[in-house]
């Protein structure tokens, strides 16, 4: 299968290396808005460079596309892929807002093509095991879920105005994970944010730390917290508390935690530095799943509608943060 990678930036570079070893990928084409960057990455991984991004959809002869470009370009590239009849994998989000997301998904539906959204936690071994434990009934009735996402360091200042903010860019992964783990929908949210770090968060209208309380349609309570400042390392966990048992995904010997108890575990020697290293195996698994789905060998594991539903929760949280009130999802978008 001939696959085109769109985007030679931070995520694109890692995806290029992953795709070169993905089963079923016989040829890789790399395209970027900056042709020299595409050429350099293609040479580094033994791929073919495209002269322009547009060439991918007209004369590159590819069978599928992987979109790892800046957020603002996702919807347009998804639309071009759909109109060209190409299955597409796209890093979240589909678009920065609900209207743009819906418009792009309508293009995919009209074309009848495949669109897989990049929520890599669905492919992480710990998250998969926690989901199985929950779905099997081993935990009993799950009454509380706690999500934690902590970046080791803030993103570059120029990233923030285009990111959509902490809820849409970062915590949207937690929102998707909660829906995927439980099979339930969020009905109401209450969210707050704070800024104690660099001024560029406030200047972008964003926050560097946030907390949200989510209510699921079966009454389960979910707390989700996120921060851009966790000097101990990159930390992602989800705790599932049931009447019979409690499970946690993301608690391993590299989780950046230090026990305050006498004799408790010390801080890890090699904490996770970032999301790319923490979820390397999951990224490889989701790209392999995309190739299988694009070849018609397996169903789509994460359709575009899943991205819309997670973004809907993030939008409700942003409204709640700005207006300091609980928000029902039915009243947003």
SEVOBA-377496 format. One record per residue (C-alpha): residue in three letters; x, y, z. Coordinates in steps of 0.2 Angstrom, whole numbers, plus 5000, padded with zeros to 4 digits. Last residue first. Example, Ala and Ser with C-alpha at 12.3 -4.5 7.8 and 13.67 -1.06 7.14 Angstrom:
BEGIN
SER506849955036/ALA506249785039/
//
This chain:
BEGIN
UNK488251175098/UNK488051175117/UNK486451165126/UNK486250975125/UNK488050965132/UNK487351035149/UNK488451175156/UNK488851205175/UNK489351385178/UNK490951495178/UNK490551575162/UNK492251565153/UNK492651395161/UNK490851325158/UNK490951375140/UNK492651295138/UNK492051135146/UNK490551125134/UNK491751145120/UNK492851005126/UNK491350895128/UNK490850925110/UNK492650895105/UNK492550725111/UNK490950695102/UNK491650765085/UNK493250655087/UNK492150505089/UNK491150555073/UNK492750545063/UNK492850355065/UNK494050275078/UNK494350085075/UNK493850085057/UNK493349905053/UNK494749775048/UNK495449705032/UNK494749835020/UNK496549895015/UNK496150065023/UNK495649975039/UNK497249875040/UNK498250035037/UNK497250125050/UNK497549985063/UNK499449985059/UNK499350175062/UNK498450145079/UNK499750015084/UNK501250115081/UNK500550265090/UNK500050145105/UNK501850075106/UNK502550255106/UNK501350315119/UNK502550375133/UNK503850425120/UNK502750535110/UNK501750605126/UNK503350675134/UNK504850645145/UNK504150485154/UNK505150465170/UNK506850385170/UNK507550355187/UNK505750345194/UNK505350445210/UNK505450335226/UNK504250195230/UNK503550195248/UNK504650145263/UNK503950285273/UNK502450355264/UNK502650515254/UNK502650415237/UNK503550495223/UNK502650505206/UNK503250535188/UNK502550365180/UNK504150275174/UNK503950115184/UNK502150105179/UNK500450185184/UNK499650235167/UNK498050135168/UNK497250125186/UNK496049985192/UNK494949985208/UNK493949845214/UNK492249775219/UNK491149935221/UNK492150025207/UNK493450155205/UNK494250175188/UNK495850275189/UNK496550355173/UNK498350405171/UNK499450515160/UNK501050595167/UNK502450675158/UNK503950715170/UNK504350785187/UNK504250965181/UNK502450955179/UNK501851115172/UNK500651115157/UNK499251055168/UNK497750945167/UNK496350875178/UNK494850765174/UNK493550715187/UNK492150595182/UNK490550555191/UNK489550405186/UNK487650445185/UNK487150335171/UNK487250475158/UNK488950525163/UNK489250685174/UNK490950775171/UNK491950875183/UNK493250975175/UNK494951045181/UNK496151155172/UNK497951215173/UNK498951325160/UNK497451425154/UNK497051505137/UNK496551675131/UNK498151675121/UNK498851825131/UNK498351725147/UNK499451575141/UNK500851695136/UNK501051755153/UNK501951605159/UNK501351515174/UNK500051535188/UNK498551535176/UNK496951445182/UNK495551345174/UNK493751295179/UNK492551165173/UNK490851105176/UNK490150975164/UNK488450895160/UNK487850745149/UNK489350645146/UNK489050485136/UNK489350305141/UNK490250165133/UNK491350165148/UNK493150155142/UNK492850235125/UNK491850385132/UNK493150415146/UNK494550395134/UNK493750525122/UNK493650655136/UNK495350615142/UNK496050645125/UNK495050805123/UNK496050865139/UNK497550915128/UNK497051015113/UNK495251055115/UNK495251075134/UNK496951165135/UNK496651285122/UNK496151285103/UNK497951245098/UNK498151395085/UNK498451535098/UNK499451415109/UNK500751355097/UNK501751515096/UNK502151515114/UNK503051345113/UNK502251205123/UNK502351205142/UNK503451075151/UNK503250895158/UNK501450895152/UNK500150825165/UNK498550725161/UNK497550655175/UNK495850565174/UNK494850505189/UNK493350395187/UNK492050365200/UNK490550255203/UNK491050095193/UNK489749965197/UNK490749805199/UNK492549815195/UNK492649635187/UNK491049675177/UNK491849625160/UNK491749805153/UNK492749885167/UNK494149755167/UNK494149755148/UNK494349945148/UNK495749935161/UNK496649815150/UNK496449925134/UNK497050075144/UNK498549985150/UNK499049915133/UNK498850085124/UNK497850075108/UNK496350185114/UNK497550305121/UNK498050345103/UNK496550455099/UNK497050495081/UNK495450505071/UNK495150375057/UNK494250435041/UNK493650315028/UNK492750365012/UNK490950365007/UNK491150534998/UNK489650605005/UNK490050545023/UNK491850615021/UNK491150785016/UNK489950785030/UNK491350745042/UNK492250905036/UNK490751015038/UNK490350945056/UNK492150975061/UNK492151155055/UNK490551195064/UNK491151105080/UNK492751205081/UNK494651185079/UNK494451055065/UNK494550865064/UNK495550875080/UNK496450755082/UNK497750675071/UNK497050625055/UNK497050455046/UNK496350465029/UNK495550345016/UNK495750424999/UNK494250454987/UNK495050614980/UNK493550714987/UNK493750625004/UNK495650665004/UNK495350844999/UNK494050865013/UNK495150785026/UNK496550915020/UNK495351065022/UNK494751005040/UNK496550975046/UNK497351135041/UNK497051235057/UNK497651095067/UNK499451105060/UNK499950945050/UNK499950765054/UNK498750695041/UNK499050515036/UNK498450485018/UNK497950335008/UNK498150244992/UNK499550354984/UNK499850384965/UNK500750554968/UNK499850634954/UNK498350734960/UNK498050724979/UNK499850704984/UNK500350844972/UNK499350964982/UNK500550944997/UNK501951004986/UNK503550934978/UNK503250764986/UNK504650674994/UNK504950494993/UNK505350385008/UNK507050325015/UNK506750385033/UNK508050525033/UNK507850565015/UNK506050585016/UNK506250695032/UNK507450815022/UNK506350825007/UNK504850865017/UNK505751005026/UNK506351075009/UNK504651065002/UNK503951185016/UNK502051155016/UNK502450975019/UNK502350815009/UNK503150645013/UNK502750485002/UNK502950315009/UNK502950154999/UNK502649975004/UNK501550005019/UNK500649835023/UNK501549815040/UNK502049975048/UNK503949995048/UNK504150145037/UNK502550215045/UNK503350225062/UNK504850325056/UNK503650445047/UNK502450455061/UNK503950525072/UNK504350655060/UNK502550705057/UNK502250725076/UNK503550865077/UNK503450935060/UNK503550855043/UNK501650865039/UNK500650755026/UNK501150575026/UNK500650495010/UNK500450305010/UNK500650174996/UNK500050005000/
//
